[in-house]
Amino acid sequence: MTIGEEANIFVDPTDKINFLMKFPGKKRELEAWIDSTTKRYSDMDREHLEVFGFEGGRKHEHSQIVKDSLLFRCRNWDVLKKTKSVDVSVPKKMKEIPKILQEPDLLDQIDLELDKKIVGEHEARKTIFMVANMRNVENLGRATDNLMINAPSGIGKDHITEAIFDLIPDEEKEELVRTTPKVLSYTRNRKIDPESSWKKTGLRLEDVGNEVLNDDSFKVFSSASPNKINKGKIVNKGKIIEIEIEGKPSIIMTTAEASPKEEQLRRYPICPLDEGINQTKEILKRQAEYGKTGKTLDYDENLKGSLNLLKRIKVKIPFAEKLIRIFPPESPIVRTHFPRFLDYIKSSCSLFQYQREIDGEGYFRATKQDYEIACMMLQKTTSNILMIPLDKTKRAILSAFESENLQKKSVDDLQDNGAIKKLNVDIEWLRRQLKWLTAKTFLIQDKEKRLDESGKIISKPVHVFSYNKMQELEIPSWEELDK
């Protein structure tokens, strides 16, 4: 039997009833999804049906339809009874996939798989993966599942994020290169496509510029509710356009030259990458190896397929109150970081959901392992005890002060510093950055009298800056939480 253009696909009534009984609170949503999905596949010609797994009348185990856990059948029951060419059962291999999700070292296995396409950067790539995985948490806070990779061009940030997203199931991701605020406003807009949604989706934005970062509509998009219908309006060519999006994606963005405003840095913690010479050498070795053999490694389809079986769940953190003392109350920004840390814990619990207990209310309960993974993520995205996000230029300036313990340096003095020279910035820009770092207490500003070239005291004191050595951020171990 072959499926021709006249083929009509639908969900078996028994399967539909079972789904509705299993998810009684989602009746309307499920019925709408089933109706729209069956219509979409029924309207496809043979060529497109084959793309989605209906090749020669047999559904492949990697079919999009099977991945969605619904059993689709041909409407011609007489033919169905006479032929075995239509596989209406979940393949045996699919039944075995959850065993992969029961491994205690699942995240380490994922990290090992990423070795095929990424050199080093283990903590960074696990952090990026886990933020993207926050799409599997239903009870997230606002703007907690955003992450920015802010590094110079050529470091490999786009390659790393692209390689990580290659491991994410295709139907759970969206990737946009050099996008604009208007494109984001139209993408998955329910006013254009009523069935569209950002729920359970990871969004990768590559090479984002200031036009997008500091756009008002993008700020709203970044802070949208993960579970509600978010409405807004934009002006395009003098016309007011309504925007209506369901949910919010977990956003991973890369940027090189952009200078995000402080307000946006609160929404997007920064994940730094290794810019050292040893990392560069390892990357060159890998590139030489691929150049010599002409081969590249592909990800294990079993692992990638298993990630598609993760559900969007609600998580409880039984030990949440013990975590309050980790965050210094002197800095108001902890009001943003604390809920983000809690949601990092939830992300880990959602990844290990097949290994977690479920309480009577249907919530998955986070454990020690989830806390430890979240600690790694917090350490990677937090460069200081004040938990204030720093873009790459401010990090470079502060690093110069820290590494050399610079004291009482004027703006003119700093222009002769090797690390500052590499930034290739003008004196006024440098002065503004120094004042910002001083306002945030990273530096200490003072005045001192200096001599001119003839040895006379300059009448006007010179502003000088010194490194303010702070206590490093110390996150207690699991055992120390009870002390």
C-alpha positions as CSV (number, residue, x, y, z in Angstrom):
1,M,0.0,0.0,0.0
2,T,1.2,3.5,-0.7
3,I,-0.2,6.8,0.4
4,G,-1.1,9.0,-2.5
5,E,-2.3,12.6,-2.7
6,E,-5.8,11.6,-1.7
7,A,-4.6,10.2,1.7
8,N,-6.4,11.5,4.7
9,I,-4.9,11.2,8.2
10,F,-6.6,11.5,11.5
11,V,-6.3,10.5,15.2
12,D,-7.9,7.3,16.2
13,P,-11.0,8.1,18.4
14,T,-9.8,5.7,21.2
15,D,-6.4,7.5,21.3
16,K,-8.1,10.8,21.4
17,I,-10.3,9.8,24.3
18,N,-7.3,8.4,26.2
19,F,-5.4,11.7,25.7
20,L,-8.3,13.8,26.9
21,M,-8.8,11.6,30.0
22,K,-5.1,11.8,30.8
23,F,-5.1,15.6,30.5
24,P,-8.6,16.7,31.6
25,G,-7.5,20.3,32.2
26,K,-6.2,20.6,28.7
27,K,-9.3,19.5,26.9
28,R,-9.9,22.6,24.8
29,E,-6.2,23.0,24.0
30,L,-5.8,19.3,23.0
31,E,-8.9,19.3,20.8
32,A,-7.8,22.4,19.0
33,W,-4.2,21.0,18.5
34,I,-5.5,17.7,17.2
35,D,-7.9,19.3,14.8
36,S,-5.3,21.7,13.4
37,T,-2.6,19.0,13.2
38,T,-4.7,16.4,11.5
39,K,-5.9,19.0,8.9
40,R,-2.3,20.1,8.3
41,Y,-1.1,16.6,7.6
42,S,-4.2,15.6,5.6
43,D,-3.7,18.6,3.3
44,M,-0.2,17.5,2.4
45,D,0.7,15.9,-0.8
46,R,2.7,12.7,-1.0
47,E,6.1,14.4,-1.2
48,H,5.5,16.3,2.1
49,L,4.0,13.3,3.8
50,E,7.1,11.4,3.1
51,V,9.2,14.1,4.8
52,F,7.1,13.6,7.9
53,G,7.5,9.8,7.9
54,F,4.7,8.5,5.7
55,E,6.9,6.8,3.2
56,G,5.4,3.9,1.2
57,G,2.6,3.8,3.7
58,R,4.7,3.1,6.8
59,K,5.3,5.5,9.6
60,H,9.0,5.8,10.5
61,E,9.9,5.8,14.2
62,H,11.5,9.3,13.8
63,S,8.3,10.6,12.3
64,Q,7.2,14.0,13.6
65,I,3.8,12.5,14.3
66,V,5.2,9.7,16.4
67,K,7.4,12.1,18.2
68,D,4.3,14.0,19.2
69,S,3.1,10.8,20.8
70,L,-0.1,10.5,18.7
71,L,-1.0,7.5,16.6
72,F,-2.2,8.6,13.2
73,R,-3.9,6.1,10.8
74,C,-5.3,5.9,7.4
75,R,-9.0,6.6,7.1
76,N,-9.6,3.6,4.8
77,W,-10.2,1.0,7.5
78,D,-10.7,-1.8,4.9
79,V,-7.2,-1.3,3.6
80,L,-5.9,-0.9,7.1
81,K,-7.2,-4.4,8.1
82,K,-5.8,-6.1,5.0
83,T,-2.2,-4.7,5.1
84,K,0.6,-4.6,7.6
85,S,2.3,-1.8,5.8
86,V,0.9,0.8,8.2
87,D,2.6,0.6,11.6
88,V,0.1,1.8,14.2
89,S,2.1,1.0,17.3
90,V,4.8,2.9,19.1
91,P,8.1,1.4,17.9
92,K,10.0,-0.7,20.4
93,K,12.9,1.6,20.2
94,M,10.8,4.5,21.3
95,K,9.6,2.6,24.4
96,E,13.2,2.1,25.5
97,I,14.3,5.8,25.1
98,P,13.2,6.9,28.6
99,K,15.9,4.6,30.1
100,I,18.4,7.2,28.9
101,L,16.6,9.8,30.9
102,Q,17.0,7.6,34.0
103,E,20.7,7.9,34.1
104,P,22.0,9.9,37.1
105,D,24.8,11.3,35.0
106,L,22.5,12.4,32.2
107,L,23.8,16.0,32.0
108,D,27.4,14.6,31.9
109,Q,26.3,12.3,29.0
110,I,24.9,15.3,27.2
111,D,28.1,17.3,27.8
112,L,30.1,14.3,26.5
113,E,27.9,14.3,23.4
114,L,28.6,18.0,22.9
115,D,32.3,17.1,22.7
116,K,31.6,16.0,19.1
117,K,31.1,19.6,18.0
118,I,32.5,21.9,20.8
119,V,36.0,22.1,22.2
120,G,36.2,22.8,25.9
121,E,33.9,25.3,27.5
122,H,32.3,22.6,29.6
123,E,30.6,24.8,32.2
124,A,29.5,27.3,29.6
125,R,27.9,24.8,27.3
126,K,26.2,23.0,30.2
127,T,24.9,26.4,31.4
128,I,23.6,27.3,27.9
129,F,22.0,23.9,27.5
130,M,20.3,24.1,30.9
131,V,18.9,27.6,30.2
132,A,17.5,26.4,26.9
133,N,16.1,23.4,28.8
134,M,14.0,25.8,31.0
135,R,11.4,25.5,28.2
136,N,10.4,22.3,30.0
137,V,9.4,24.1,33.2
138,E,5.8,25.3,33.5
139,N,6.0,27.4,36.7
140,L,8.8,29.7,35.7
141,G,9.1,33.3,36.8
142,R,9.4,36.2,34.3
143,A,12.6,36.7,32.3
144,T,14.5,34.0,34.2
145,D,15.1,31.8,31.1
146,N,17.2,34.4,29.2
147,L,21.0,34.2,28.6
148,M,23.5,36.4,26.7
149,I,26.9,35.3,25.4
150,N,28.7,38.6,25.0
151,A,32.2,38.0,23.6
152,P,34.4,39.4,20.8
153,S,34.0,38.3,17.2
154,G,35.9,35.1,16.4
155,I,35.7,33.5,19.8
156,G,33.2,30.9,18.6
157,K,30.0,31.9,20.5
158,D,27.7,31.4,17.5
159,H,29.3,28.0,16.8
160,I,28.8,26.9,20.4
161,T,25.2,28.0,20.7
162,E,24.4,26.5,17.2
163,A,26.0,23.2,18.2
164,I,24.0,23.1,21.4
165,F,20.7,23.8,19.6
166,D,21.5,21.0,17.2
167,L,20.9,18.6,20.1
168,I,17.5,20.2,20.8
169,P,14.5,18.5,19.1
170,D,13.5,20.4,15.9
171,E,10.0,21.1,17.0
172,E,11.1,22.6,20.2
173,K,13.4,25.4,18.8
174,E,13.5,28.5,16.7
175,E,16.7,30.0,15.3
176,L,17.0,33.5,13.9
177,V,20.2,35.1,12.5
178,R,20.6,38.9,12.4
179,T,16.9,39.5,13.3
180,T,15.0,42.7,13.8
181,P,12.4,43.8,16.3
182,K,9.8,43.6,13.6
183,V,10.7,40.0,12.7
184,L,10.4,39.0,16.3
185,S,7.0,40.7,16.6
186,Y,5.6,38.8,13.6
187,T,7.2,35.4,14.5
188,R,4.5,33.2,16.1
189,N,2.1,36.1,16.4
190,R,-1.4,34.6,17.1
191,K,-2.9,37.5,15.2
192,I,-1.3,36.0,12.1
193,D,-1.3,32.3,13.1
194,P,-3.9,31.5,15.8
195,E,-2.4,28.1,16.6
196,S,1.1,29.4,17.2
197,S,2.8,29.4,20.6
198,W,6.2,30.0,22.2
199,K,5.6,27.4,25.0
200,K,8.2,24.6,25.2
201,T,10.4,26.4,22.7
202,G,14.1,27.4,22.8
203,L,14.9,30.5,20.8
204,R,18.5,31.1,19.5
205,L,19.2,34.7,18.4
206,E,22.6,35.1,16.6
207,D,24.6,38.3,16.4
208,V,22.1,40.5,18.1
209,G,22.7,44.3,17.7
210,N,21.7,47.3,19.7
211,E,18.7,47.9,17.5
212,V,17.1,44.7,18.9
213,L,18.6,44.7,22.4
214,N,17.4,48.2,23.3
215,D,14.1,48.1,21.4
216,D,11.1,48.5,23.7
217,S,9.1,45.7,22.1
218,F,12.0,43.3,22.6
219,K,12.2,44.2,26.2
220,V,8.5,43.3,26.6
221,F,9.1,40.1,24.6
222,S,12.0,39.2,26.9
223,S,9.9,39.6,30.0
224,A,6.6,38.1,28.7
225,S,4.7,35.6,30.9
226,P,5.7,32.1,30.1
227,N,2.2,30.8,30.4
228,K,-0.2,33.5,29.4
229,I,-1.4,35.3,26.2
230,N,0.8,38.4,26.0
231,K,-0.6,41.3,24.1
232,G,1.0,44.4,22.7
233,K,1.2,46.9,19.9
234,I,3.9,48.2,17.6
235,V,3.9,51.0,15.0
236,N,5.0,50.0,11.5
237,K,5.0,52.5,8.7
238,G,2.6,54.7,10.6
239,K,0.2,51.8,11.3
240,I,-0.6,50.3,14.7
241,I,-0.1,46.5,14.6
242,E,-1.5,44.3,17.3
243,I,0.8,41.6,18.7
244,E,-0.5,38.5,20.5
245,I,1.9,35.8,21.6
246,E,1.3,32.8,23.8
247,G,3.9,32.1,26.3
248,K,7.6,32.9,26.0
249,P,10.6,31.0,24.6
250,S,13.8,30.3,26.5
251,I,16.1,32.8,24.8
252,I,19.8,32.3,24.1
253,M,21.4,35.2,22.3
254,T,24.9,36.0,21.1
255,T,26.3,39.5,20.7
256,A,29.8,40.9,20.0
257,E,29.7,44.7,19.5
258,A,26.4,45.4,21.3
259,S,26.4,47.5,24.4
260,P,23.2,46.6,26.2
261,K,21.7,49.0,28.7
262,E,21.8,48.1,32.4
263,E,18.0,47.5,32.3
264,Q,18.5,44.8,29.7
265,L,21.4,43.2,31.5
266,R,19.0,42.5,34.4
267,R,17.0,40.4,32.0
268,Y,20.0,38.7,30.4
269,P,22.8,37.4,32.6
270,I,26.0,37.0,30.7
271,C,27.8,33.6,30.2
272,P,31.5,34.4,29.4
273,L,33.6,32.2,27.2
274,D,37.3,31.2,27.5
275,E,39.3,33.7,25.4
276,G,42.7,32.3,26.5
277,I,45.4,31.1,24.2
278,N,45.2,27.4,25.4
279,Q,41.6,27.3,24.3
280,T,42.5,28.7,20.9
281,K,45.2,26.0,20.5
282,E,42.7,23.2,21.3
283,I,40.2,24.7,18.8
284,L,42.9,24.8,16.1
285,K,43.8,21.1,16.8
286,R,40.2,20.1,16.3
287,Q,39.9,22.0,13.1
288,A,43.1,20.5,11.8
289,E,41.8,17.0,12.7
290,Y,38.6,17.6,10.7
291,G,40.6,19.1,7.9
292,K,42.8,16.0,7.7
293,T,40.1,13.4,7.8
294,G,37.3,15.3,6.1
295,K,34.9,14.0,8.7
296,T,32.6,15.5,11.3
297,L,30.7,13.7,14.0
298,D,26.9,13.6,14.3
299,Y,25.0,13.5,17.5
300,D,23.5,10.2,18.7
301,E,19.9,10.2,17.5
302,N,18.8,8.2,20.5
303,L,19.9,10.9,22.9
304,K,18.4,13.6,20.8
305,G,15.1,11.7,20.5
306,S,15.0,11.0,24.2
307,L,15.0,14.8,24.9
308,N,11.8,15.0,23.0
309,L,10.1,12.8,25.6
310,L,10.7,15.4,28.3
311,K,7.4,16.9,29.4
312,R,6.7,20.5,30.5
313,I,6.3,20.1,34.3
314,K,5.7,22.0,37.5
315,V,8.5,21.9,40.1
316,K,8.6,22.4,43.9
317,I,11.9,23.2,45.7
318,P,11.5,21.8,49.3
319,F,14.7,23.5,50.5
320,A,14.0,27.0,48.9
321,E,14.0,28.9,52.2
322,K,17.5,27.7,53.0
323,L,18.8,29.4,49.9
324,I,17.9,33.0,51.0
325,R,21.2,33.5,52.8
326,I,23.2,32.9,49.6
327,F,22.1,36.3,48.2
328,P,23.5,39.5,49.8
329,P,20.5,41.7,50.6
330,E,22.7,44.9,50.2
331,S,22.2,44.7,46.4
332,P,18.6,45.2,45.2
333,I,19.4,43.2,42.0
334,V,19.2,40.0,44.1
335,R,15.4,40.4,43.7
336,T,16.0,39.4,40.1
337,H,18.7,36.8,40.7
338,F,17.1,34.8,43.5
339,P,14.0,33.7,41.4
340,R,16.4,33.0,38.5
341,F,18.4,30.7,40.7
342,L,15.2,28.9,41.8
343,D,14.3,28.5,38.2
344,Y,17.8,27.1,37.4
345,I,17.0,24.4,40.0
346,K,13.6,23.7,38.4
347,S,15.4,23.4,35.0
348,S,17.6,20.6,36.3
349,C,14.6,18.9,37.9
350,S,12.8,19.0,34.6
351,L,15.8,17.4,32.8
352,F,15.9,14.6,35.4
353,Q,12.1,14.4,35.7
354,Y,12.1,10.6,35.2
355,Q,14.2,10.3,38.3
356,R,12.3,12.7,40.6
357,E,9.4,12.1,43.0
358,I,6.0,13.6,42.3
359,D,3.8,14.8,45.1
360,G,0.0,14.6,45.5
361,E,-0.5,17.9,43.6
362,G,1.5,16.7,40.5
363,Y,4.6,18.7,41.3
364,F,8.0,17.3,40.7
365,R,10.3,17.7,43.8
366,A,13.8,19.1,43.3
367,T,16.8,17.4,45.0
368,K,20.4,17.9,45.9
369,Q,21.6,17.2,42.4
370,D,19.4,20.0,41.0
371,Y,20.8,22.4,43.6
372,E,24.4,21.6,42.6
373,I,23.7,22.0,38.9
374,A,22.0,25.3,39.6
375,C,25.1,26.4,41.7
376,M,27.3,25.7,38.7
377,M,25.0,27.8,36.4
378,L,25.0,30.7,38.9
379,Q,28.7,30.7,39.3
380,K,29.2,30.7,35.5
381,T,26.8,33.7,35.0
382,T,27.8,35.7,38.1
383,S,31.2,37.4,38.1
384,N,31.0,39.2,41.4
385,I,29.5,39.0,44.9
386,L,27.1,41.9,44.1
387,M,25.6,39.8,41.3
388,I,25.7,42.8,38.9
389,P,25.9,41.7,35.3
390,L,29.0,43.1,33.4
391,D,29.2,43.3,29.6
392,K,32.5,42.3,28.0
393,T,34.1,45.8,28.0
394,K,33.4,46.4,31.7
395,R,34.7,42.9,32.5
396,A,37.9,43.8,30.5
397,I,38.4,47.0,32.4
398,L,37.7,45.4,35.8
399,S,40.0,42.5,34.9
400,A,42.9,44.9,34.2
401,F,42.4,46.5,37.7
402,E,42.1,43.1,39.4
403,S,45.0,41.2,37.7
404,E,47.4,44.1,38.4
405,N,45.8,45.4,41.6
406,L,45.8,48.8,40.1
407,Q,45.7,51.7,42.6
408,K,45.3,55.4,42.1
409,K,45.3,55.4,38.3
410,S,44.0,58.3,36.3
411,V,42.3,58.1,33.0
412,D,45.6,59.2,31.3
413,D,47.5,56.5,33.2
414,L,45.1,53.8,32.1
415,Q,45.5,54.7,28.4
416,D,49.0,53.4,28.6
417,N,47.9,50.1,30.2
418,G,48.2,47.2,27.7
419,A,44.9,45.6,28.5
420,I,43.0,48.9,28.2
421,K,44.8,49.7,24.9
422,K,43.4,46.6,23.4
423,L,39.8,47.9,23.9
424,N,40.6,50.7,21.4
425,V,38.3,53.2,23.1
426,D,38.5,57.0,23.4
427,I,39.2,58.8,26.7
428,E,35.6,60.0,27.3
429,W,34.2,56.6,26.8
430,L,36.7,55.2,29.3
431,R,35.9,57.8,31.8
432,R,32.2,57.0,31.7
433,Q,33.0,53.3,32.3
434,L,35.2,54.1,35.2
435,K,32.5,56.2,36.8
436,W,29.9,53.4,36.3
437,L,32.2,50.8,37.9
438,T,32.8,53.3,40.8
439,A,29.1,53.8,41.3
440,K,28.7,50.1,41.6
441,T,31.6,50.0,44.1
442,F,33.9,47.8,41.9
443,L,36.3,50.7,41.9
444,I,37.2,53.5,44.5
445,Q,37.5,57.0,43.2
446,D,39.7,59.6,44.8
447,K,41.5,62.8,44.1
448,E,45.2,63.6,44.3
449,K,47.5,66.4,43.4
450,R,50.1,65.8,40.7
451,L,53.0,67.5,39.1
452,D,53.2,68.8,35.6
453,E,56.2,68.2,33.3
454,S,58.1,71.1,34.8
455,G,57.7,69.8,38.3
456,K,55.1,72.2,39.5
457,I,51.9,71.2,41.3
458,I,48.8,71.2,39.1
459,S,46.2,73.4,40.6
460,K,43.3,71.2,39.8
461,P,43.4,67.7,41.5
462,V,43.3,64.7,39.3
463,H,40.6,62.0,39.6
464,V,42.2,58.6,40.3
465,F,40.7,55.1,40.5
466,S,41.7,52.1,42.6
467,Y,40.6,48.5,42.5
468,N,38.2,47.6,45.4
469,K,39.0,44.1,46.3
470,M,35.7,42.3,47.2
471,Q,35.0,39.0,48.8
472,E,34.3,36.4,46.1
473,L,30.9,35.0,45.7
474,E,30.8,31.8,47.8
475,I,27.9,29.4,47.3
476,P,27.5,26.9,50.2
477,S,27.6,23.2,49.4
478,W,24.5,21.1,49.9
479,E,25.8,19.9,53.3
480,E,26.5,23.5,54.4
481,L,22.9,24.6,53.8
482,D,21.8,23.1,57.2
483,K,24.6,24.8,59.2
